[in-house]
């Protein structure tokens, strides 16, 4: 029997907490989510269509949250200031929500309008930000891919424990973003 007051959003919230905690996204199972919300596993099917649907919902949530964070950070800023703010916001989200961030990294199925719209927010922010560097159309797409890939690569190393040297990781990140800004500014 489904627990009174349980909703798809509450199930996704529990999944996000689990994915962002011990074991990460790879350890996310329906059994763990059911235990977290206080129901038996079959009861979850009243709220989500299974593990694939739950992961899709978690991805959409992550895409929305990343897009909102990046947009809110960059609004009212231009060029290097906007790039730094967006990069810092993306990194902060990935560090605070590693499992949800990981779920959000897959390209959405083109037929999934909800996921496409959610993913499009982050892309739109970077394309708008890069217009300040004079990049438009195809150039903006290529630059968006390069900038997001650099930031994603950095946070993937960081969340995976890949930076073992004594030098400041924050300083390394700031220098990487400065290099991106310099490269974009030199076009």
Backbone bond lengths (Angstrom), bond angles and torsions (degrees), N, CA, C in turn:
res aa  C-N    CA-C-N  psi(-1)  N-CA   C-N-CA  omega(-1)  CA-C   N-CA-C  phi
1 X - - - 1.455 - - 1.529 109.44 -
2 X 1.302 116.45 137.80 1.462 121.35 179.99 1.525 109.98 -71.86
3 X 1.321 116.25 142.99 1.458 121.32 178.64 1.522 108.81 -73.77
4 X 1.325 116.24 135.98 1.463 120.83 178.58 1.525 109.18 -60.29
5 X 1.312 116.40 135.61 1.454 121.17 178.24 1.518 114.63 87.20
6 X 1.326 116.62 -8.73 1.461 119.17 178.13 1.525 108.77 -75.82
7 X 1.321 116.15 137.01 1.462 121.67 -177.60 1.520 108.96 -135.41
8 X 1.331 117.27 166.23 1.466 118.58 174.43 1.530 112.18 -55.70
9 X 1.330 117.49 -39.88 1.471 120.09 179.55 1.523 111.64 -63.50
10 X 1.338 117.02 -38.88 1.464 120.43 178.61 1.524 110.84 -66.83
11 X 1.320 116.74 -36.16 1.466 120.95 177.66 1.529 109.53 -66.30
12 X 1.325 117.50 -43.51 1.468 121.31 178.84 1.527 110.25 -65.81
13 X 1.314 117.52 -38.48 1.468 121.20 176.89 1.526 110.31 -59.92
14 X 1.318 116.79 -45.21 1.470 120.51 178.15 1.524 110.41 -63.83
15 X 1.322 116.78 -41.00 1.471 120.75 178.31 1.522 110.53 -62.24
16 X 1.325 117.03 -40.09 1.469 120.78 179.02 1.524 110.55 -63.33
17 X 1.328 116.92 -44.69 1.474 119.91 178.72 1.528 110.59 -60.20
18 X 1.318 116.66 -42.82 1.468 120.18 179.76 1.527 111.27 -67.45
19 X 1.330 116.92 -45.43 1.470 120.79 -178.71 1.526 111.24 -63.93
20 X 1.314 116.22 -32.45 1.464 120.60 -179.45 1.526 112.33 -83.80
21 X 1.319 116.67 -6.03 1.461 121.31 -178.78 1.516 112.25 -103.58
22 X 1.311 115.11 -152.15 1.466 121.89 -178.23 1.523 111.49 -57.73
23 X 1.296 115.71 133.08 1.456 121.24 177.90 1.508 114.29 91.07
24 X 1.321 116.98 -24.72 1.451 121.19 177.02 1.515 114.00 66.89
25 X 1.295 114.96 -164.37 1.458 122.09 -176.88 1.523 111.78 -60.95
26 X 1.323 117.56 -36.22 1.464 120.52 -178.34 1.520 112.62 -63.17
27 X 1.318 117.56 -24.87 1.464 121.26 -178.71 1.532 112.67 -92.54
28 X 1.316 117.36 3.71 1.460 120.92 -178.75 1.526 109.75 -74.05
29 X 1.316 115.98 118.87 1.468 121.94 177.07 1.522 108.55 -131.88
30 X 1.320 115.59 159.77 1.457 119.22 176.30 1.521 110.75 -63.90
31 X 1.325 117.32 -36.07 1.465 120.38 179.71 1.527 110.92 -62.10
32 X 1.328 117.44 -42.33 1.473 120.41 178.85 1.525 111.04 -66.83
33 X 1.321 116.89 -40.31 1.466 120.06 179.13 1.526 109.84 -66.30
34 X 1.326 116.90 -43.80 1.466 120.61 179.00 1.525 110.77 -58.52
35 X 1.319 116.39 -45.19 1.467 119.95 178.59 1.529 110.85 -62.20
36 X 1.320 116.68 -38.78 1.468 120.79 -178.57 1.526 112.51 -66.34
37 X 1.325 117.01 -31.90 1.469 120.02 -179.32 1.524 112.32 -99.44
38 X 1.333 116.91 0.38 1.457 120.92 173.99 1.511 116.09 78.15
39 X 1.331 116.52 33.12 1.466 120.46 175.50 1.522 109.15 -130.58
40 X 1.314 115.66 170.47 1.456 119.81 173.46 1.528 108.02 -83.96
41 X 1.309 115.70 152.95 1.471 121.05 -174.49 1.530 113.24 -51.30
42 X 1.345 120.21 -45.80 1.472 118.56 -178.67 1.531 113.58 -58.90
43 X 1.335 117.21 -26.16 1.470 120.26 179.97 1.526 112.50 -67.07
44 X 1.330 117.09 -24.17 1.467 119.53 179.03 1.523 111.91 -63.24
45 X 1.334 116.42 -27.89 1.462 119.80 -177.54 1.531 112.63 -66.63
46 X 1.328 117.09 -11.13 1.467 120.10 172.64 1.528 111.03 -76.64
47 X 1.347 115.66 -13.39 1.460 120.20 -173.90 1.527 114.08 -120.99
48 X 1.317 116.84 -30.20 1.467 122.22 176.97 1.523 108.40 -137.23
49 X 1.314 116.04 156.37 1.458 121.21 -175.22 1.516 115.03 -84.50
50 X 1.302 118.15 10.21 1.459 121.89 -178.28 1.519 109.96 129.04
51 X 1.321 115.84 -175.73 1.463 120.15 -176.22 1.528 111.93 -64.48
52 X 1.328 117.96 -40.96 1.470 119.40 178.96 1.527 111.39 -61.44
53 X 1.335 116.54 -42.69 1.463 120.24 178.56 1.524 110.48 -65.37
54 X 1.331 117.18 -40.92 1.460 120.55 178.65 1.525 110.74 -62.49
55 X 1.315 117.25 -43.01 1.469 120.30 178.29 1.530 111.23 -64.98
56 X 1.326 117.31 -37.35 1.462 120.78 177.01 1.523 109.79 -63.79
57 X 1.316 116.61 -44.93 1.467 120.67 178.80 1.530 111.24 -62.96
58 X 1.325 115.92 -40.08 1.463 120.35 177.36 1.527 110.18 -64.54
59 X 1.325 116.62 -40.52 1.468 120.71 178.00 1.525 110.94 -62.14
60 X 1.327 116.75 -44.83 1.468 120.54 179.20 1.525 110.01 -61.67
61 X 1.319 115.96 -43.27 1.472 119.58 177.28 1.528 110.16 -58.20
62 X 1.326 116.67 -48.09 1.460 120.73 179.83 1.514 112.14 -61.96
63 X 1.330 116.87 -42.95 1.465 120.39 178.83 1.524 110.83 -59.86
64 X 1.327 116.03 -43.75 1.472 119.98 179.34 1.522 110.99 -63.75
65 X 1.327 115.49 -46.41 1.462 119.25 -177.29 1.528 111.83 -65.54
66 X 1.323 117.08 -41.42 1.467 120.34 177.29 1.527 109.56 -63.28
67 X 1.318 116.43 -47.14 1.463 120.37 179.48 1.517 112.48 -58.78
68 X 1.334 115.95 -44.28 1.465 120.21 178.94 1.526 111.22 -63.87
69 X 1.331 116.58 -43.81 1.470 120.54 -178.66 1.525 111.26 -63.46
70 X 1.316 116.36 -44.44 1.468 121.15 -178.87 1.527 110.26 -67.24
71 X 1.325 116.13 -44.28 1.473 120.11 178.90 1.523 110.99 -61.78
72 X 1.332 116.50 -49.35 1.466 120.28 -177.85 1.528 111.76 -61.42
73 X 1.322 116.65 -35.95 1.467 120.41 -179.47 1.525 111.92 -71.20
74 X 1.325 117.13 -37.10 1.464 120.93 -173.02 1.526 113.91 -88.42
75 X 1.320 117.54 -18.40 1.459 120.30 -174.28 1.533 110.59 -58.44
76 X 1.321 115.20 134.12 1.457 121.53 178.33 1.517 114.77 81.04
77 X 1.317 116.59 2.39 1.466 120.64 -179.87 1.528 108.74 -114.18
78 X 1.317 116.04 162.70 1.463 120.31 -179.20 1.519 110.39 -134.46
79 X 1.299 114.42 153.86 1.467 124.71 173.85 1.526 112.54 45.20
80 X 1.323 117.89 -121.71 1.462 121.38 -174.26 1.515 113.51 -59.50
81 X 1.332 117.05 -38.86 1.466 119.75 178.96 1.527 110.81 -64.67
82 X 1.326 116.44 -42.32 1.464 120.56 178.70 1.525 110.75 -67.53
83 X 1.319 116.61 -41.89 1.462 120.51 179.56 1.526 110.65 -62.26
84 X 1.327 116.78 -46.45 1.474 120.39 179.27 1.523 110.97 -62.10
85 X 1.314 116.65 -43.93 1.466 120.30 -178.76 1.527 110.97 -64.15
86 X 1.324 116.55 -44.12 1.466 120.23 179.63 1.522 110.91 -65.73
87 X 1.322 116.56 -44.07 1.469 120.68 179.73 1.523 110.79 -63.29
88 X 1.322 116.86 -43.75 1.466 120.66 178.73 1.527 111.08 -62.54
89 X 1.327 116.61 -40.64 1.466 120.45 179.92 1.520 111.24 -66.46
90 X 1.317 116.70 -42.10 1.460 120.11 178.77 1.528 110.16 -63.60
91 X 1.309 116.45 -45.21 1.469 120.72 179.16 1.529 110.75 -62.85
92 X 1.313 117.14 -45.68 1.465 120.64 -179.53 1.525 110.93 -59.97
93 X 1.323 116.51 -41.58 1.464 119.39 178.50 1.526 110.39 -63.43
94 X 1.316 116.91 -46.48 1.467 120.88 -178.52 1.523 111.50 -61.23
95 X 1.323 117.37 -38.08 1.463 120.63 179.75 1.527 111.75 -72.76
96 X 1.319 117.28 -36.76 1.463 121.14 -179.02 1.525 112.82 -78.74
97 X 1.328 116.59 -28.16 1.470 121.74 -174.66 1.532 110.28 -134.35
98 X 1.319 117.96 62.51 1.470 119.50 -172.33 1.525 114.87 -60.54
99 X 1.312 118.05 -38.39 1.462 119.92 -179.64 1.517 112.62 -72.57
100 X 1.318 116.16 -42.84 1.461 120.09 178.31 1.525 110.08 -66.39
101 X 1.324 116.42 -40.09 1.467 120.59 176.22 1.528 110.08 -60.31
102 X 1.322 116.78 -45.60 1.472 120.44 179.70 1.524 110.70 -60.76
103 X 1.323 117.30 -40.81 1.468 120.77 179.67 1.521 111.16 -62.65
104 X 1.325 116.31 -32.67 1.467 121.52 -175.44 1.523 113.69 -80.20
105 X 1.315 118.75 -1.51 1.465 120.55 -172.60 1.519 115.21 -86.91
106 X 1.302 117.53 -9.92 1.464 119.16 177.95 1.524 110.05 -79.47
107 X 1.315 115.38 142.48 1.466 118.84 174.38 1.528 107.61 -66.73
108 X 1.325 117.39 134.87 1.463 119.39 -177.96 1.523 112.09 -70.03
109 X 1.307 114.96 152.44 1.463 121.22 172.82 1.530 106.85 -61.89
110 X 1.331 118.42 128.41 1.467 120.22 -177.55 1.529 113.72 -56.65
111 X 1.321 117.70 -24.21 1.459 121.10 179.03 1.518 113.82 -84.46
112 X 1.312 117.77 -6.36 1.464 122.55 -178.86 1.526 108.21 -94.76
113 X 1.325 115.73 88.80 1.464 120.96 -174.18 1.526 112.70 -58.50
114 X 1.317 116.87 -37.91 1.464 120.88 -179.71 1.529 110.67 -63.32
115 X 1.317 116.70 -45.80 1.468 120.83 -179.46 1.528 111.17 -69.82
116 X 1.319 116.88 -39.96 1.470 120.49 178.99 1.531 109.96 -61.14
117 X 1.329 116.71 -44.20 1.466 120.23 179.25 1.527 111.06 -64.44
118 X 1.328 116.43 -42.45 1.468 120.09 -179.72 1.524 110.93 -63.78
119 X 1.315 117.08 -44.75 1.469 121.20 179.79 1.522 110.92 -66.55
120 X 1.311 116.24 -32.81 1.454 120.78 -177.34 1.513 114.44 -65.56
121 X 1.325 117.48 -23.33 1.464 120.40 -179.26 1.521 111.28 -61.74
122 X 1.330 116.64 -49.81 1.466 120.33 -179.00 1.520 110.68 -63.33
123 X 1.324 116.04 -44.43 1.464 120.21 179.44 1.526 109.82 -60.45
124 X 1.328 117.20 -44.46 1.465 120.86 -179.06 1.526 111.64 -62.16
125 X 1.328 116.65 -38.29 1.468 119.62 178.49 1.520 110.13 -62.73
126 X 1.332 116.69 -46.52 1.464 119.08 -178.71 1.525 111.36 -67.57
127 X 1.311 118.25 -38.64 1.467 120.06 177.77 1.529 110.04 -63.08
128 X 1.323 116.98 -42.37 1.462 120.92 178.10 1.528 111.00 -64.41
129 X 1.313 115.89 -44.40 1.463 121.70 178.62 1.532 110.55 -60.18
130 X 1.319 116.34 -42.33 1.468 120.64 -177.67 1.521 112.73 -72.88
131 X 1.325 117.57 -18.72 1.467 120.00 174.34 1.526 109.93 -61.62
132 X 1.332 116.67 -28.84 1.459 121.00 176.43 1.520 113.02 -64.11
133 X 1.322 116.26 -19.68 1.468 121.72 176.30 1.533 110.99 -95.09
134 X 1.335 116.45 5.81 1.457 120.56 -179.38 1.519 113.68 83.05
135 X 1.323 117.15 15.22 1.466 120.73 -179.23 1.520 109.91 -96.62
136 X 1.312 115.33 130.94 1.460 121.06 179.80 1.515 109.39 -139.58
137 X 1.315 114.75 165.58 1.457 123.21 174.00 1.529 111.66 51.25
138 X 1.325 116.14 -128.53 1.463 121.48 -176.10 1.530 111.84 -60.29
139 X 1.325 117.29 -39.80 1.470 120.25 179.17 1.529 111.22 -61.01
140 X 1.325 116.96 -39.25 1.462 120.75 179.27 1.525 111.15 -66.85
141 X 1.330 117.14 -37.56 1.473 120.56 177.90 1.523 110.03 -64.12
142 X 1.318 117.11 -48.13 1.472 120.12 -179.89 1.532 111.10 -62.01
143 X 1.321 116.58 -42.30 1.464 119.97 179.51 1.529 111.06 -67.23
144 X 1.332 116.93 -38.64 1.468 120.45 177.02 1.518 110.31 -60.15
145 X 1.313 116.49 -45.58 1.468 120.08 178.22 1.525 111.36 -60.71
146 X 1.316 116.74 -43.01 1.466 120.49 -178.51 1.529 111.21 -66.01
147 X 1.317 116.80 -46.43 1.464 120.93 -178.27 1.523 110.46 -65.02
148 X 1.323 116.90 -49.07 1.467 119.53 -179.49 1.522 111.19 -63.95
149 X 1.323 117.47 -36.97 1.469 120.44 178.50 1.519 111.30 -65.02
150 X 1.314 117.03 -40.90 1.467 120.30 178.27 1.527 110.60 -62.87
151 X 1.317 116.51 -46.92 1.467 120.08 -179.69 1.525 110.23 -64.75
152 X 1.328 116.40 -45.89 1.468 120.25 179.95 1.527 111.04 -61.64
153 X 1.308 117.06 -43.47 1.459 119.98 178.65 1.516 111.48 -59.88
154 X 1.318 116.33 -42.85 1.459 120.48 179.52 1.522 110.65 -61.66
155 X 1.337 116.77 -50.97 1.467 118.69 -176.87 1.524 111.61 -69.12
156 X 1.319 117.83 -27.02 1.463 119.90 175.73 1.523 110.21 -66.59
157 X 1.328 116.99 -44.73 1.464 119.95 174.29 1.529 110.41 -61.11
158 X 1.330 115.82 -44.39 1.465 119.91 -176.45 1.524 111.95 -63.83
159 X 1.319 117.54 -48.31 1.466 119.94 -178.74 1.519 111.77 -70.57
160 X 1.315 116.96 -23.31 1.459 121.07 178.42 1.515 114.10 -89.05
161 X 1.324 117.29 3.52 1.459 120.87 179.37 1.515 113.42 76.27
162 X 1.322 116.97 26.42 1.457 121.34 -175.37 1.515 116.26 -83.12
163 X 1.321 117.72 -1.50 1.461 120.31 -179.38 1.523 109.37 -113.14
164 X 1.323 116.56 88.82 1.451 120.88 -175.43 1.515 115.20 -96.48
165 X 1.312 118.01 -7.07 1.467 120.39 -178.51 1.525 110.42 -76.18
166 X 1.313 115.79 161.40 1.467 121.52 -173.27 1.527 113.80 -71.84
167 X 1.326 118.07 -23.04 1.468 120.21 -176.31 1.535 109.96 -62.39
168 X 1.324 114.45 150.06 1.461 122.03 -176.84 1.532 111.98 -62.04
169 X 1.318 115.28 125.27 1.463 120.75 176.17 1.527 109.40 -67.49
170 X 1.317 117.24 -37.45 1.467 120.45 177.52 1.528 110.95 -60.56
171 X 1.328 116.35 -42.08 1.468 120.48 178.64 1.523 110.50 -65.73
172 X 1.317 117.20 -40.11 1.471 120.26 177.47 1.521 110.53 -61.35
173 X 1.325 116.46 -42.32 1.461 120.06 179.78 1.527 110.17 -64.67
174 X 1.323 116.86 -45.78 1.469 120.74 179.37 1.525 110.92 -59.55
175 X 1.320 116.64 -41.07 1.469 119.64 179.04 1.524 111.34 -67.51
176 X 1.330 117.59 -38.08 1.461 119.67 177.88 1.531 110.22 -61.98
177 X 1.325 116.39 -45.81 1.466 119.82 179.91 1.526 110.19 -64.17
178 X 1.326 117.84 -38.24 1.470 121.12 176.67 1.527 110.65 -63.01
179 X 1.331 117.23 -38.59 1.472 120.61 176.77 1.525 110.92 -64.88
180 X 1.327 116.76 -41.13 1.462 119.98 177.11 1.526 109.95 -61.96
181 X 1.329 116.30 -45.21 1.464 120.97 178.88 1.529 110.86 -60.27
182 X 1.333 116.56 -44.94 1.471 120.26 -179.82 1.522 110.78 -62.88
183 X 1.310 116.64 -42.11 1.459 120.20 179.20 1.518 112.01 -64.49
184 X 1.320 116.34 -43.52 1.463 120.37 178.58 1.526 111.08 -66.96
185 X 1.324 116.90 -36.83 1.469 121.34 -179.10 1.521 112.73 -70.65
186 X 1.326 116.82 -23.98 1.468 119.88 -176.35 1.521 112.87 -84.41
187 X 1.296 117.42 -3.34 1.473 120.58 -179.46 1.504 111.31 -69.23
